[in-house]
Amino acid sequence: MSKKGREYCLIVEGAYLSESEAVRALRDPFIEDWVEQTGHFKIHNMDDIQVTAGVTLGSLGVVMIDERLFEIASTDDQRPLTEHKAKGVADALRRQDMFDEINVEPLGDRELKLEESGETKPAPDSE
């Protein structure tokens, strides 16, 4: 796959024990800014809140990949995160200061590295 057509994600580290805590850490600062600007928030506004040019808050999903380690990627198949957009999201998240570390990686690279090293992805906790 060419670099130009590749999809990217963010690998973030933070003191969050679950995906739902990390989702709140991602969303809350942007929602607070929205409320300051507009005076109110409704759930359908998630697709109106711009994290960076071309990326809305509602289009981002969070998956826990290890303890304190999360992947943030586009949930919109029609609008994947390009490298440029992913870097824009990373800059916005750094300004919000909700995660300790923020890195941009091609989507799927982490799984490839684990397979090549012989390691396996941690099994998700069963509920």
N, C-alpha and C positions, 0 to 999 in steps of 0.2 A: 504494500500500500504506500502511495506517495505521501510525503510529509504534509503536503498541502491538504489532502483529503482526510487526514487522520483526526480522530476524536480525542479530546483531552479531558482530564479530570484533575481535581485537586486532592492531594493526600494531606490531611490536616491532623494535628495532634492536639489534644486538649484534655483537661481533667474532667471528662464526662464519662459516666458509667454505662450509658445506653445511647442508642440511636436517637431516642426522643429528646434526651438532654442536649445532644449535639445539634439536632434540628432547631431546638429553641435557641441555642447559642448562635446559630446561623441566622435565624429569622428575626429575633427580638430587636436587635439594634436597628434594622431596616424598618421594621414595623413602627418602632418608637419615632424614628425620623419622619415616617409617613404621617403619623398622628400629629406630630408637631406642625407639619406643613399643611395638612388638610383638616385637622380637628376631629377626625374619626377614622375608623378602620372596620371594614367588613371582609370576610374571608375571600370574597371574589376579587378584592383588591390585590391579592397575591400576584396576579398576572399583570397588574399595573405598576407594581413597584420595581423599578429598574435597579439592578445591582451594579451593572455596567452596561455600556451600549450593547443592545441586542440580547441581553440576558435578564429575564425577570425572576423575581424571587420564587414565584410559583413553578418555574421550570427546573429548579434545582432539587435534587434528591440526595439524601445522606445514607450511607451504608457503613456499619461498623465492620472493620476488617481485622481488628485486633484490639486488645485492651488499650484504651485512650487513642486509638488510631481510626480515622474515618476517611471514607472516600466521598467526595462531593462531585456529582456529575449531572449532566442534563438528563431530565426524564422525558424530554420532548424529542422524539425521533426526527422530527422535521427541522429541529434547530440544535444540532449537537454543539458542544463546546469546541471551537477551534482553539489553536494555541493562543492566538491573540485575545479571544474572549476569556479563556481560562486565566490568562495573566491579568486581565482586567478584574475578574472576580477575586483573584488572589490579592491584588492591590486593595480592593474594597474591603476584604476581610481583614487585611493587616491594619487598615485604618480603624476598623471596629474593635480590634484587639480582643477577640473572643477565643482565639486559638493560639497555642504556644508556638506551633510550627506550621507553615503552610508551603507546600510544594506543588508545582504543576508537573504532571506526567502524562504521557500518552496513555489513553484508556486501555487497559489490558496488559500493560507492561509489567505490572507487579506480579500478575499470575504467571506470565512467561518466565520471569526471573525465578520465581519459586519452583516452577517445573524444571527449569534447567539446573537448579541447585539440588534437586531431589527432595526439597522440603514440600510440605503440603500446606494448603490454606487451612487455618483453624476452623474446626467444625462449629457451625452456629449453635448457640445454646438452644436446647429444645424447650419449648414453653409448655 
